[in-house]
Amino acid sequence: MAGLRTKWKSKPAGQRALHSHGRRPARGPVAWLALGLAILAVAISLVLLGLSGRSIPVPEFIVARIETRANVALAGQAALSVGSADVVVGRGFVPQVRLRNVTVISPTGKQLAQVADLRSSLDPGALLRGRFQPAHLTVRGAKLALRRMADGQLDIAPVAKGFSGKSMRPADMVDAIERAFDLPVLAGVESIDVSGLGILLDDTRSGQIWEVSDGTLVLHQDSGQLAVDIGFGLAGESSLQAAPGDGTAPAAQLTMPLTRASVALALDKGSRAATVVAQLSQVSARDLAAQVPALAFLAALDAPLSGSFRSGIKPDGTLAVMEANLDLGAGALHPTQDTRPVAFDSAHLKLSYDPATSALTLTNLRVDSPSLQAEAVGQAWLKGMEDGVPDALVSQIQVLNFKANPEGLFASPVSISQGALDLKLELSPFRLTIGQLVLVDRGRKISADGIVTAEPEGWSVALNVAIDAIETERLLALWPVS
């Protein structure tokens, strides 16, 4: 066409491609090669760190930033003080952030726990989105101390002396744990693995201080539940120590059989409900009696005890019924050093305890010894619980089977098919009051009442026995020889 002029301005090839297709050009071979070499360098670095076991120290200003970010995430529920940090490569060549000498501090500024080594494996997905979200925590050398008050409340602090944390009921402690794991920094944590756990319990109820070392704790979390398993072993003189709680005497080392204990705690999120299951092996009956008020009547026994407990906290925050299934090994009834031990070979006890009514239900009680074999069921009530520890027990027992052969007491063993017993057991000092004992022997009823006490000079027994009718031969068989 005449008179028509067209101007054409040339553009670089890259701009023409972006204009015509609306996207960035593909990377060239050099860019892909650089990216691949960078990834390879990172992978080789992780492998070398993993093989060498070396770590990369984190500068102090970054440690301060980690500390600040963690405290912001804790939202005032607690605070962390971090001594130092480094980056290590663990198993599977997974990089971890390791924090050393970590102290957990309460909102009031009191120390709650100390951790020598805390490692965090980060959530890769959250890290790509720019969020610091720990997925798995590994803790080594944690120390925790608890003080149980006379009213059952718990105080938390890192050492035995100078406890100054906030006292709280067990239900309140469950609430505090649940609130902590609702925080963003812990909500995504799938597991926590603690080794070298040290637990110190200052029990003002029993006046003793207990110390456990080298324990383990494993926590698993999902959307509906927190599950915590704690285990520890008490071997010989080095693991368990007891001392008067007033601090006037050093801890006395106890020699005892190999002892193991484990506790499983399950918390239902969204409610105050929690379940506790404990397994014990070769624990001193006296020691357990000092810790569990429902079993205070075992304090007069020298015997190893194994068994299981199940209890918990109900949604309203009150304690649930405790169920116990216990086996005692060879031991003796020995309330004081001055009384002659009454030996037994074994005993089995199955019971439930309702803390709302202080009532015990004995669903099975069996005793096997050279001088006595008995089986019974019944009920009991703890008395004098104002300070949390009973001073007496009132019981009604139904005797299912009874065979007695105390050495030198009867000319021949005494066997009774059934009976009933009402008694009161005062714990300190030991005093057993038999309100009524009724035994059925060959169709005849034998009744008795009396008192058994542990005196400084030994056992004191006073019994009144009555019988409606009896044959002469049977009377001679039942009449004590000594």
Disulfide bonds with the S-S distance in Angstrom:
none
